[in-house]
Amino acid sequence: MPGRPGAGDDGGVECSDVRTAVSARLDGEELPPGVPGAVLVAHLAGCGGCRDWQERARRLKALAAVLDLG
Ligand SMILES: [Zn+2]
């Protein structure tokens, strides 16, 4: 059920922690401690801001791959 600003039912992680984890996942790295996959998924399910951020990060990474920047 979406629409609860500020979250709170996702393990208490902050958006900044989630975005760090999303970035790590996109890079194929291990998730940071404190943000296990289930928490990450739950937060993304309830936080549009982080979903948007993930989409942008994904696009940026795809673009970087095309340009061979890493
Ligand atoms: Zn968030």
N, CA, C, O and the ligand as a Tripos MOL2 file, in Angstrom:
@<TRIPOS>MOLECULE
protein
  281   279    71     0     0
PROTEIN
NO_CHARGES

@<TRIPOS>ATOM
      1 N           0.8350   -1.1960    0.0000 N.3       1 MET1
      2 CA          0.0000    0.0000    0.0000 C.3       1 MET1
      3 C           0.8680    1.2440    0.0000 C.2       1 MET1
      4 O           1.5390    1.5630    0.9810 O.2       1 MET1
      5 N           0.8360    1.9200   -1.1060 N.am      2 PRO2
      6 CA          1.7000    3.0970   -1.2640 C.3       2 PRO2
      7 C           1.1390    4.3120   -0.5400 C.2       2 PRO2
      8 O           0.0240    4.2770   -0.0200 O.2       2 PRO2
      9 N           1.9000    5.3550   -0.5110 N.am      3 GLY3
     10 CA          1.3810    6.6270   -0.0430 C.3       3 GLY3
     11 C           1.5820    6.8950    1.4180 C.2       3 GLY3
     12 O           0.8150    7.6450    2.0210 O.2       3 GLY3
     13 N           2.6140    6.2890    2.0150 N.am      4 ARG4
     14 CA          2.9090    6.6650    3.3830 C.3       4 ARG4
     15 C           4.2620    7.3700    3.3930 C.2       4 ARG4
     16 O           5.3060    6.7180    3.4010 O.2       4 ARG4
     17 N           4.2440    8.6680    3.3920 N.am      5 PRO5
     18 CA          5.5010    9.4110    3.3120 C.3       5 PRO5
     19 C           6.3770    9.1480    4.5300 C.2       5 PRO5
     20 O           5.8890    9.0400    5.6550 O.2       5 PRO5
     21 N           7.6720    9.0490    4.2840 N.am      6 GLY6
     22 CA          8.5860    8.8500    5.3900 C.3       6 GLY6
     23 C           8.8490    7.3910    5.7010 C.2       6 GLY6
     24 O           9.7040    7.0820    6.5320 O.2       6 GLY6
     25 N           8.1400    6.5010    5.0600 N.am      7 ALA7
     26 CA          8.3400    5.0670    5.2240 C.3       7 ALA7
     27 C           8.2000    4.6550    6.6900 C.2       7 ALA7
     28 O           7.3940    5.2350    7.4180 O.2       7 ALA7
     29 N           8.9610    3.6810    7.1230 N.am      8 GLY8
     30 CA          8.8630    3.2320    8.5010 C.3       8 GLY8
     31 C           8.5300    1.7580    8.5930 C.2       8 GLY8
     32 O           8.6950    1.1490    9.6490 O.2       8 GLY8
     33 N           8.0640    1.1790    7.5000 N.am      9 ASP9
     34 CA          7.7330   -0.2380    7.5130 C.3       9 ASP9
     35 C           8.7230   -1.0210    6.6500 C.2       9 ASP9
     36 O           8.4100   -2.1020    6.1500 O.2       9 ASP9
     37 N           9.8940   -0.4690    6.4880 N.am     10 ASP10
     38 CA         10.8600   -1.0890    5.5870 C.3      10 ASP10
     39 C          12.1940   -1.3370    6.2930 C.2      10 ASP10
     40 O          13.2520   -1.3390    5.6620 O.2      10 ASP10
     41 N          12.1300   -1.5420    7.5850 N.am     11 GLY11
     42 CA         13.3610   -1.8090    8.3090 C.3      11 GLY11
     43 C          14.0300   -0.5550    8.8170 C.2      11 GLY11
     44 O          15.0850   -0.6190    9.4490 O.2      11 GLY11
     45 N          13.4270    0.5780    8.5480 N.am     12 GLY12
     46 CA         13.9430    1.8200    9.0860 C.3      12 GLY12
     47 C          15.1620    2.3630    8.3500 C.2      12 GLY12
     48 O          15.8880    3.2010    8.8840 O.2      12 GLY12
     49 N          15.3880    1.8930    7.1350 N.am     13 VAL13
     50 CA         16.5200    2.4220    6.3900 C.3      13 VAL13
     51 C          16.1940    3.8060    5.8450 C.2      13 VAL13
     52 O          15.0270    4.1510    5.6560 O.2      13 VAL13
     53 N          17.2150    4.5780    5.6000 N.am     14 GLU14
     54 CA         17.0360    5.9000    5.0180 C.3      14 GLU14
     55 C          17.2190    5.8070    3.5110 C.2      14 GLU14
     56 O          17.8700    4.9010    2.9920 O.2      14 GLU14
     57 N          16.6150    6.7860    2.8200 N.am     15 CYS15
     58 CA         16.7100    6.7980    1.3690 C.3      15 CYS15
     59 C          18.1720    6.7780    0.9230 C.2      15 CYS15
     60 O          18.5160    6.1140   -0.0550 O.2      15 CYS15
     61 N          19.0270    7.5010    1.6350 N.am     16 SER16
     62 CA         20.4260    7.5610    1.2120 C.3      16 SER16
     63 C          21.0690    6.1770    1.2980 C.2      16 SER16
     64 O          21.8890    5.8170    0.4540 O.2      16 SER16
     65 N          20.6940    5.4010    2.3240 N.am     17 ASP17
     66 CA         21.2360    4.0470    2.4500 C.3      17 ASP17
     67 C          20.7290    3.1610    1.3160 C.2      17 ASP17
     68 O          21.4740    2.3640    0.7450 O.2      17 ASP17
     69 N          19.4350    3.3220    1.0040 N.am     18 VAL18
     70 CA         18.8420    2.5270   -0.0620 C.3      18 VAL18
     71 C          19.5300    2.8330   -1.3860 C.2      18 VAL18
     72 O          19.8100    1.9280   -2.1730 O.2      18 VAL18
     73 N          19.8010    4.1090   -1.6280 N.am     19 ARG19
     74 CA         20.4090    4.4850   -2.9130 C.3      19 ARG19
     75 C          21.8360    3.9610   -3.0140 C.2      19 ARG19
     76 O          22.2910    3.5790   -4.0920 O.2      19 ARG19
     77 N          22.5290    3.9460   -1.8940 N.am     20 THR20
     78 CA         23.8620    3.3380   -1.8890 C.3      20 THR20
     79 C          23.7690    1.8650   -2.2600 C.2      20 THR20
     80 O          24.5830    1.3540   -3.0300 O.2      20 THR20
     81 N          22.7630    1.1870   -1.7020 N.am     21 ALA21
     82 CA         22.5850   -0.2340   -1.9750 C.3      21 ALA21
     83 C          22.1810   -0.4680   -3.4290 C.2      21 ALA21
     84 O          22.6550   -1.4070   -4.0680 O.2      21 ALA21
     85 N          21.3080    0.3870   -3.9460 N.am     22 VAL22
     86 CA         20.8860    0.2640   -5.3420 C.3      22 VAL22
     87 C          22.0910    0.4060   -6.2640 C.2      22 VAL22
     88 O          22.2570   -0.3550   -7.2180 O.2      22 VAL22
     89 N          22.9190    1.3870   -5.9630 N.am     23 SER23
     90 CA         24.1070    1.6190   -6.7740 C.3      23 SER23
     91 C          25.0360    0.4110   -6.7350 C.2      23 SER23
     92 O          25.5820    0.0000   -7.7580 O.2      23 SER23
     93 N          25.2080   -0.1520   -5.5390 N.am     24 ALA24
     94 CA         26.0640   -1.3300   -5.4010 C.3      24 ALA24
     95 C          25.5010   -2.4910   -6.2080 C.2      24 ALA24
     96 O          26.2360   -3.2130   -6.8800 O.2      24 ALA24
     97 N          24.1840   -2.6570   -6.1300 N.am     25 ARG25
     98 CA         23.5610   -3.7650   -6.8420 C.3      25 ARG25
     99 C          23.7380   -3.6050   -8.3500 C.2      25 ARG25
    100 O          24.0040   -4.5750   -9.0610 O.2      25 ARG25
    101 N          23.5850   -2.3610   -8.8330 N.am     26 LEU26
    102 CA         23.7600   -2.1070  -10.2610 C.3      26 LEU26
    103 C          25.1890   -2.4110  -10.6950 C.2      26 LEU26
    104 O          25.4340   -2.8370  -11.8240 O.2      26 LEU26
    105 N          26.1190   -2.1850   -9.7830 N.am     27 ASP27
    106 CA         27.5260   -2.4270  -10.1010 C.3      27 ASP27
    107 C          27.9230   -3.8730   -9.8520 C.2      27 ASP27
    108 O          29.0740   -4.2550  -10.0670 O.2      27 ASP27
    109 N          26.9570   -4.6830   -9.3940 N.am     28 GLY28
    110 CA         27.2590   -6.0800   -9.1200 C.3      28 GLY28
    111 C          28.0730   -6.2690   -7.8570 C.2      28 GLY28
    112 O          28.7310   -7.2930   -7.6730 O.2      28 GLY28
    113 N          28.0220   -5.2690   -6.9860 N.am     29 GLU29
    114 CA         28.7620   -5.3750   -5.7280 C.3      29 GLU29
    115 C          27.8450   -5.8900   -4.6240 C.2      29 GLU29
    116 O          26.6290   -5.9860   -4.7920 O.2      29 GLU29
    117 N          28.4580   -6.2160   -3.5020 N.am     30 GLU30
    118 CA         27.6630   -6.6600   -2.3610 C.3      30 GLU30
    119 C          26.8500   -5.4990   -1.8090 C.2      30 GLU30
    120 O          27.2740   -4.3440   -1.8480 O.2      30 GLU30
    121 N          25.6720   -5.8330   -1.2950 N.am     31 LEU31
    122 CA         24.8620   -4.8080   -0.6480 C.3      31 LEU31
    123 C          25.5490   -4.3740    0.6380 C.2      31 LEU31
    124 O          26.1660   -5.1860    1.3290 O.2      31 LEU31
    125 N          25.4390   -3.0930    0.9520 N.am     32 PRO32
    126 CA         26.0500   -2.6220    2.1940 C.3      32 PRO32
    127 C          25.3800   -3.2550    3.4050 C.2      32 PRO32
    128 O          24.2020   -3.6090    3.3510 O.2      32 PRO32
    129 N          26.1270   -3.3990    4.4980 N.am     33 PRO33
    130 CA         25.5320   -3.9500    5.7180 C.3      33 PRO33
    131 C          24.3890   -3.0480    6.1760 C.2      33 PRO33
    132 O          24.4840   -1.8250    6.0830 O.2      33 PRO33
    133 N          23.3290   -3.6420    6.6610 N.am     34 GLY34
    134 CA         22.1980   -2.8500    7.1200 C.3      34 GLY34
    135 C          21.1160   -2.6990    6.0630 C.2      34 GLY34
    136 O          20.0070   -2.2570    6.3660 O.2      34 GLY34
    137 N          21.4300   -3.0620    4.8220 N.am     35 VAL35
    138 CA         20.4230   -2.9770    3.7740 C.3      35 VAL35
    139 C          20.3700   -4.3010    3.0130 C.2      35 VAL35
    140 O          20.8150   -4.3820    1.8680 O.2      35 VAL35
    141 N          19.8310   -5.3270    3.6460 N.am     36 PRO36
    142 CA         19.6670   -6.6140    2.9500 C.3      36 PRO36
    143 C          18.6680   -6.4990    1.8090 C.2      36 PRO36
    144 O          17.8800   -5.5540    1.7490 O.2      36 PRO36
    145 N          18.7100   -7.4630    0.9120 N.am     37 GLY37
    146 CA         17.8860   -7.3920   -0.2860 C.3      37 GLY37
    147 C          16.4120   -7.2060   -0.0030 C.2      37 GLY37
    148 O          15.7390   -6.4480   -0.7010 O.2      37 GLY37
    149 N          15.8970   -7.8850    1.0110 N.am     38 ALA38
    150 CA         14.4720   -7.7900    1.3090 C.3      38 ALA38
    151 C          14.0900   -6.3810    1.7410 C.2      38 ALA38
    152 O          13.0240   -5.8790    1.3850 O.2      38 ALA38
    153 N          14.9680   -5.7500    2.5090 N.am     39 VAL39
    154 CA         14.7160   -4.3800    2.9530 C.3      39 VAL39
    155 C          14.7720   -3.4290    1.7680 C.2      39 VAL39
    156 O          13.9700   -2.5020    1.6510 O.2      39 VAL39
    157 N          15.7320   -3.6790    0.8990 N.am     40 LEU40
    158 CA         15.8830   -2.8530   -0.2950 C.3      40 LEU40
    159 C          14.6210   -2.9070   -1.1490 C.2      40 LEU40
    160 O          14.0920   -1.8780   -1.5700 O.2      40 LEU40
    161 N          14.1500   -4.1280   -1.3960 N.am     41 VAL41
    162 CA         12.9550   -4.3150   -2.2190 C.3      41 VAL41
    163 C          11.7470   -3.6630   -1.5670 C.2      41 VAL41
    164 O          10.9460   -3.0130   -2.2380 O.2      41 VAL41
    165 N          11.6170   -3.8410   -0.2430 N.am     42 ALA42
    166 CA         10.4680   -3.2810    0.4610 C.3      42 ALA42
    167 C          10.4870   -1.7580    0.3970 C.2      42 ALA42
    168 O           9.4470   -1.1220    0.2260 O.2      42 ALA42
    169 N          11.6630   -1.1870    0.5330 N.am     43 HIS43
    170 CA         11.7430    0.2700    0.4880 C.3      43 HIS43
    171 C          11.4070    0.7900   -0.9030 C.2      43 HIS43
    172 O          10.6620    1.7600   -1.0430 O.2      43 HIS43
    173 N          11.9480    0.1550   -1.9180 N.am     44 LEU44
    174 CA         11.6830    0.5840   -3.2880 C.3      44 LEU44
    175 C          10.1980    0.4660   -3.6100 C.2      44 LEU44
    176 O           9.6540    1.2680   -4.3680 O.2      44 LEU44
    177 N           9.5420   -0.5480   -3.0240 N.am     45 ALA45
    178 CA          8.1170   -0.7380   -3.2800 C.3      45 ALA45
    179 C           7.2980    0.4230   -2.7220 C.2      45 ALA45
    180 O           6.2300    0.7470   -3.2410 O.2      45 ALA45
    181 N           7.8100    1.0450   -1.6620 N.am     46 GLY46
    182 CA          7.0310    2.0870   -1.0110 C.3      46 GLY46
    183 C           7.5670    3.4890   -1.2060 C.2      46 GLY46
    184 O           6.9830    4.4410   -0.6890 O.2      46 GLY46
    185 N           8.6630    3.6460   -1.9380 N.am     47 CYS47
    186 CA          9.2770    4.9590   -2.0570 C.3      47 CYS47
    187 C           9.5010    5.3170   -3.5230 C.2      47 CYS47
    188 O          10.4470    4.8420   -4.1500 O.2      47 CYS47
    189 N           8.6250    6.1540   -4.0580 N.am     48 GLY48
    190 CA          8.7280    6.5520   -5.4590 C.3      48 GLY48
    191 C          10.0190    7.2910   -5.7550 C.2      48 GLY48
    192 O          10.5730    7.1770   -6.8480 O.2      48 GLY48
    193 N          10.4890    8.0380   -4.7930 N.am     49 GLY49
    194 CA         11.7190    8.8050   -5.0040 C.3      49 GLY49
    195 C          12.9060    7.8910   -5.2810 C.2      49 GLY49
    196 O          13.7230    8.1600   -6.1610 O.2      49 GLY49
    197 N          12.9840    6.8150   -4.5200 N.am     50 CYS50
    198 CA         14.0950    5.8820   -4.7140 C.3      50 CYS50
    199 C          13.9110    5.0720   -5.9970 C.2      50 CYS50
    200 O          14.8840    4.7020   -6.6550 O.2      50 CYS50
    201 N          12.6390    4.7990   -6.3470 N.am     51 ARG51
    202 CA         12.4180    4.0990   -7.6240 C.3      51 ARG51
    203 C          12.8830    4.9670   -8.7820 C.2      51 ARG51
    204 O          13.5330    4.4790   -9.7060 O.2      51 ARG51
    205 N          12.5500    6.2560   -8.7360 N.am     52 ASP52
    206 CA         13.0020    7.1720   -9.7870 C.3      52 ASP52
    207 C          14.5230    7.2220   -9.8280 C.2      52 ASP52
    208 O          15.1400    7.1960  -10.8920 O.2      52 ASP52
    209 N          15.1050    7.2950   -8.6380 N.am     53 TRP53
    210 CA         16.5690    7.3630   -8.5590 C.3      53 TRP53
    211 C          17.1850    6.1150   -9.1700 C.2      53 TRP53
    212 O          18.1850    6.1880   -9.8840 O.2      53 TRP53
    213 N          16.5780    4.9660   -8.8820 N.am     54 GLN54
    214 CA         17.0940    3.7120   -9.4210 C.3      54 GLN54
    215 C          17.0250    3.7090  -10.9490 C.2      54 GLN54
    216 O          17.9520    3.2620  -11.6240 O.2      54 GLN54
    217 N          15.9160    4.2150  -11.4770 N.am     55 GLU55
    218 CA         15.7730    4.2570  -12.9350 C.3      55 GLU55
    219 C          16.8470    5.1470  -13.5630 C.2      55 GLU55
    220 O          17.4640    4.8000  -14.5710 O.2      55 GLU55
    221 N          17.0480    6.3050  -12.9330 N.am     56 ARG56
    222 CA         18.0780    7.2170  -13.4580 C.3      56 ARG56
    223 C          19.4580    6.5790  -13.3860 C.2      56 ARG56
    224 O          20.2500    6.6820  -14.3230 O.2      56 ARG56
    225 N          19.7380    5.9200  -12.2680 N.am     57 ALA57
    226 CA         21.0420    5.2820  -12.0900 C.3      57 ALA57
    227 C          21.2360    4.1780  -13.1310 C.2      57 ALA57
    228 O          22.3270    4.0010  -13.6720 O.2      57 ALA57
    229 N          20.1530    3.4390  -13.4000 N.am     58 ARG58
    230 CA         20.2300    2.3540  -14.3620 C.3      58 ARG58
    231 C          20.5310    2.9060  -15.7610 C.2      58 ARG58
    232 O          21.3710    2.3860  -16.4950 O.2      58 ARG58
    233 N          19.8070    3.9840  -16.0960 N.am     59 ARG59
    234 CA         20.0140    4.5910  -17.4200 C.3      59 ARG59
    235 C          21.4340    5.1230  -17.5460 C.2      59 ARG59
    236 O          22.1010    4.9480  -18.5660 O.2      59 ARG59
    237 N          21.8760    5.7800  -16.4740 N.am     60 LEU60
    238 CA         23.2200    6.3640  -16.4810 C.3      60 LEU60
    239 C          24.2660    5.2790  -16.6650 C.2      60 LEU60
    240 O          25.2430    5.4530  -17.3930 O.2      60 LEU60
    241 N          24.0450    4.1560  -15.9940 N.am     61 LYS61
    242 CA         25.0050    3.0620  -16.0720 C.3      61 LYS61
    243 C          25.0060    2.4710  -17.4750 C.2      61 LYS61
    244 O          26.0630    2.1450  -18.0150 O.2      61 LYS61
    245 N          23.8130    2.3310  -18.0670 N.am     62 ALA62
    246 CA         23.7250    1.7970  -19.4200 C.3      62 ALA62
    247 C          24.4350    2.7310  -20.3910 C.2      62 ALA62
    248 O          25.1360    2.2860  -21.3000 O.2      62 ALA62
    249 N          24.2460    4.0220  -20.1910 N.am     63 LEU63
    250 CA         24.8910    5.0040  -21.0450 C.3      63 LEU63
    251 C          26.4050    4.9390  -20.9010 C.2      63 LEU63
    252 O          27.1430    4.9900  -21.8860 O.2      63 LEU63
    253 N          26.8450    4.8270  -19.6720 N.am     64 ALA64
    254 CA         28.2850    4.7420  -19.4100 C.3      64 ALA64
    255 C          28.8720    3.5010  -20.0790 C.2      64 ALA64
    256 O          29.9980    3.5300  -20.5770 O.2      64 ALA64
    257 N          28.1030    2.4100  -20.0870 N.am     65 ALA65
    258 CA         28.5930    1.1920  -20.7090 C.3      65 ALA65
    259 C          28.7310    1.3880  -22.2260 C.2      65 ALA65
    260 O          29.6980    0.9310  -22.8350 O.2      65 ALA65
    261 N          27.7540    2.0710  -22.8180 N.am     66 VAL66
    262 CA         27.8020    2.3370  -24.2540 C.3      66 VAL66
    263 C          29.0140    3.1980  -24.5850 C.2      66 VAL66
    264 O          29.6870    2.9800  -25.5930 O.2      66 VAL66
    265 N          29.2830    4.1710  -23.7320 N.am     67 LEU67
    266 CA         30.4010    5.0700  -23.9730 C.3      67 LEU67
    267 C          31.7190    4.4920  -23.4670 C.2      67 LEU67
    268 O          32.7800    5.1010  -23.6060 O.2      67 LEU67
    269 N          31.6250    3.2890  -22.8710 N.am     68 ASP68
    270 CA         32.8000    2.6060  -22.3740 C.3      68 ASP68
    271 C          33.5280    3.4130  -21.3150 C.2      68 ASP68
    272 O          34.7530    3.5330  -21.3220 O.2      68 ASP68
    273 N          32.7390    3.9600  -20.4070 N.am     69 LEU69
    274 CA         33.3250    4.7280  -19.3220 C.3      69 LEU69
    275 C          33.4560    3.8820  -18.0570 C.2      69 LEU69
    276 O          33.9770    4.3460  -17.0430 O.2      69 LEU69
    277 N          32.9980    2.6850  -18.1220 N.am     70 GLY70
    278 CA         33.1340    1.8440  -16.9550 C.3      70 GLY70
    279 C          31.8150    1.3070  -16.5180 C.2      70 GLY70
    280 O          31.7440    0.5680  -15.5350 O.2      70 GLY70
    281 ZN         13.5040    6.1480   -0.4910 Zn       71 ZN71
@<TRIPOS>BOND
     1     1     2 1
     2     2     3 1
     3     3     4 2
     4     3     5 am
     5     5     6 1
     6     6     7 1
     7     7     8 2
     8     7     9 am
     9     9    10 1
    10    10    11 1
    11    11    12 2
    12    11    13 am
    13    13    14 1
    14    14    15 1
    15    15    16 2
    16    15    17 am
    17    17    18 1
    18    18    19 1
    19    19    20 2
    20    19    21 am
    21    21    22 1
    22    22    23 1
    23    23    24 2
    24    23    25 am
    25    25    26 1
    26    26    27 1
    27    27    28 2
    28    27    29 am
    29    29    30 1
    30    30    31 1
    31    31    32 2
    32    31    33 am
    33    33    34 1
    34    34    35 1
    35    35    36 2
    36    35    37 am
    37    37    38 1
    38    38    39 1
    39    39    40 2
    40    39    41 am
    41    41    42 1
    42    42    43 1
    43    43    44 2
    44    43    45 am
    45    45    46 1
    46    46    47 1
    47    47    48 2
    48    47    49 am
    49    49    50 1
    50    50    51 1
    51    51    52 2
    52    51    53 am
    53    53    54 1
    54    54    55 1
    55    55    56 2
    56    55    57 am
    57    57    58 1
    58    58    59 1
    59    59    60 2
    60    59    61 am
    61    61    62 1
    62    62    63 1
    63    63    64 2
    64    63    65 am
    65    65    66 1
    66    66    67 1
    67    67    68 2
    68    67    69 am
    69    69    70 1
    70    70    71 1
    71    71    72 2
    72    71    73 am
    73    73    74 1
    74    74    75 1
    75    75    76 2
    76    75    77 am
    77    77    78 1
    78    78    79 1
    79    79    80 2
    80    79    81 am
    81    81    82 1
    82    82    83 1
    83    83    84 2
    84    83    85 am
    85    85    86 1
    86    86    87 1
    87    87    88 2
    88    87    89 am
    89    89    90 1
    90    90    91 1
    91    91    92 2
    92    91    93 am
    93    93    94 1
    94    94    95 1
    95    95    96 2
    96    95    97 am
    97    97    98 1
    98    98    99 1
    99    99   100 2
   100    99   101 am
   101   101   102 1
   102   102   103 1
   103   103   104 2
   104   103   105 am
   105   105   106 1
   106   106   107 1
   107   107   108 2
   108   107   109 am
   109   109   110 1
   110   110   111 1
   111   111   112 2
   112   111   113 am
   113   113   114 1
   114   114   115 1
   115   115   116 2
   116   115   117 am
   117   117   118 1
   118   118   119 1
   119   119   120 2
   120   119   121 am
   121   121   122 1
   122   122   123 1
   123   123   124 2
   124   123   125 am
   125   125   126 1
   126   126   127 1
   127   127   128 2
   128   127   129 am
   129   129   130 1
   130   130   131 1
   131   131   132 2
   132   131   133 am
   133   133   134 1
   134   134   135 1
   135   135   136 2
   136   135   137 am
   137   137   138 1
   138   138   139 1
   139   139   140 2
   140   139   141 am
   141   141   142 1
   142   142   143 1
   143   143   144 2
   144   143   145 am
   145   145   146 1
   146   146   147 1
   147   147   148 2
   148   147   149 am
   149   149   150 1
   150   150   151 1
   151   151   152 2
   152   151   153 am
   153   153   154 1
   154   154   155 1
   155   155   156 2
   156   155   157 am
   157   157   158 1
   158   158   159 1
   159   159   160 2
   160   159   161 am
   161   161   162 1
   162   162   163 1
   163   163   164 2
   164   163   165 am
   165   165   166 1
   166   166   167 1
   167   167   168 2
   168   167   169 am
   169   169   170 1
   170   170   171 1
   171   171   172 2
   172   171   173 am
   173   173   174 1
   174   174   175 1
   175   175   176 2
   176   175   177 am
   177   177   178 1
   178   178   179 1
   179   179   180 2
   180   179   181 am
   181   181   182 1
   182   182   183 1
   183   183   184 2
   184   183   185 am
   185   185   186 1
   186   186   187 1
   187   187   188 2
   188   187   189 am
   189   189   190 1
   190   190   191 1
   191   191   192 2
   192   191   193 am
   193   193   194 1
   194   194   195 1
   195   195   196 2
   196   195   197 am
   197   197   198 1
   198   198   199 1
   199   199   200 2
   200   199   201 am
   201   201   202 1
   202   202   203 1
   203   203   204 2
   204   203   205 am
   205   205   206 1
   206   206   207 1
   207   207   208 2
   208   207   209 am
   209   209   210 1
   210   210   211 1
   211   211   212 2
   212   211   213 am
   213   213   214 1
   214   214   215 1
   215   215   216 2
   216   215   217 am
   217   217   218 1
   218   218   219 1
   219   219   220 2
   220   219   221 am
   221   221   222 1
   222   222   223 1
   223   223   224 2
   224   223   225 am
   225   225   226 1
   226   226   227 1
   227   227   228 2
   228   227   229 am
   229   229   230 1
   230   230   231 1
   231   231   232 2
   232   231   233 am
   233   233   234 1
   234   234   235 1
   235   235   236 2
   236   235   237 am
   237   237   238 1
   238   238   239 1
   239   239   240 2
   240   239   241 am
   241   241   242 1
   242   242   243 1
   243   243   244 2
   244   243   245 am
   245   245   246 1
   246   246   247 1
   247   247   248 2
   248   247   249 am
   249   249   250 1
   250   250   251 1
   251   251   252 2
   252   251   253 am
   253   253   254 1
   254   254   255 1
   255   255   256 2
   256   255   257 am
   257   257   258 1
   258   258   259 1
   259   259   260 2
   260   259   261 am
   261   261   262 1
   262   262   263 1
   263   263   264 2
   264   263   265 am
   265   265   266 1
   266   266   267 1
   267   267   268 2
   268   267   269 am
   269   269   270 1
   270   270   271 1
   271   271   272 2
   272   271   273 am
   273   273   274 1
   274   274   275 1
   275   275   276 2
   276   275   277 am
   277   277   278 1
   278   278   279 1
   279   279   280 2
@<TRIPOS>SUBSTRUCTURE
     1 MET1         2 RESIDUE 1 A MET
     2 PRO2         6 RESIDUE 1 A PRO
     3 GLY3        10 RESIDUE 1 A GLY
     4 ARG4        14 RESIDUE 1 A ARG
     5 PRO5        18 RESIDUE 1 A PRO
     6 GLY6        22 RESIDUE 1 A GLY
     7 ALA7        26 RESIDUE 1 A ALA
     8 GLY8        30 RESIDUE 1 A GLY
     9 ASP9        34 RESIDUE 1 A ASP
    10 ASP10       38 RESIDUE 1 A ASP
    11 GLY11       42 RESIDUE 1 A GLY
    12 GLY12       46 RESIDUE 1 A GLY
    13 VAL13       50 RESIDUE 1 A VAL
    14 GLU14       54 RESIDUE 1 A GLU
    15 CYS15       58 RESIDUE 1 A CYS
    16 SER16       62 RESIDUE 1 A SER
    17 ASP17       66 RESIDUE 1 A ASP
    18 VAL18       70 RESIDUE 1 A VAL
    19 ARG19       74 RESIDUE 1 A ARG
    20 THR20       78 RESIDUE 1 A THR
    21 ALA21       82 RESIDUE 1 A ALA
    22 VAL22       86 RESIDUE 1 A VAL
    23 SER23       90 RESIDUE 1 A SER
    24 ALA24       94 RESIDUE 1 A ALA
    25 ARG25       98 RESIDUE 1 A ARG
    26 LEU26      102 RESIDUE 1 A LEU
    27 ASP27      106 RESIDUE 1 A ASP
    28 GLY28      110 RESIDUE 1 A GLY
    29 GLU29      114 RESIDUE 1 A GLU
    30 GLU30      118 RESIDUE 1 A GLU
    31 LEU31      122 RESIDUE 1 A LEU
    32 PRO32      126 RESIDUE 1 A PRO
    33 PRO33      130 RESIDUE 1 A PRO
    34 GLY34      134 RESIDUE 1 A GLY
    35 VAL35      138 RESIDUE 1 A VAL
    36 PRO36      142 RESIDUE 1 A PRO
    37 GLY37      146 RESIDUE 1 A GLY
    38 ALA38      150 RESIDUE 1 A ALA
    39 VAL39      154 RESIDUE 1 A VAL
    40 LEU40      158 RESIDUE 1 A LEU
    41 VAL41      162 RESIDUE 1 A VAL
    42 ALA42      166 RESIDUE 1 A ALA
    43 HIS43      170 RESIDUE 1 A HIS
    44 LEU44      174 RESIDUE 1 A LEU
    45 ALA45      178 RESIDUE 1 A ALA
    46 GLY46      182 RESIDUE 1 A GLY
    47 CYS47      186 RESIDUE 1 A CYS
    48 GLY48      190 RESIDUE 1 A GLY
    49 GLY49      194 RESIDUE 1 A GLY
    50 CYS50      198 RESIDUE 1 A CYS
    51 ARG51      202 RESIDUE 1 A ARG
    52 ASP52      206 RESIDUE 1 A ASP
    53 TRP53      210 RESIDUE 1 A TRP
    54 GLN54      214 RESIDUE 1 A GLN
    55 GLU55      218 RESIDUE 1 A GLU
    56 ARG56      222 RESIDUE 1 A ARG
    57 ALA57      226 RESIDUE 1 A ALA
    58 ARG58      230 RESIDUE 1 A ARG
    59 ARG59      234 RESIDUE 1 A ARG
    60 LEU60      238 RESIDUE 1 A LEU
    61 LYS61      242 RESIDUE 1 A LYS
    62 ALA62      246 RESIDUE 1 A ALA
    63 LEU63      250 RESIDUE 1 A LEU
    64 ALA64      254 RESIDUE 1 A ALA
    65 ALA65      258 RESIDUE 1 A ALA
    66 VAL66      262 RESIDUE 1 A VAL
    67 LEU67      266 RESIDUE 1 A LEU
    68 ASP68      270 RESIDUE 1 A ASP
    69 LEU69      274 RESIDUE 1 A LEU
    70 GLY70      278 RESIDUE 1 A GLY
    71 ZN71       281 GROUP 0 **** ****
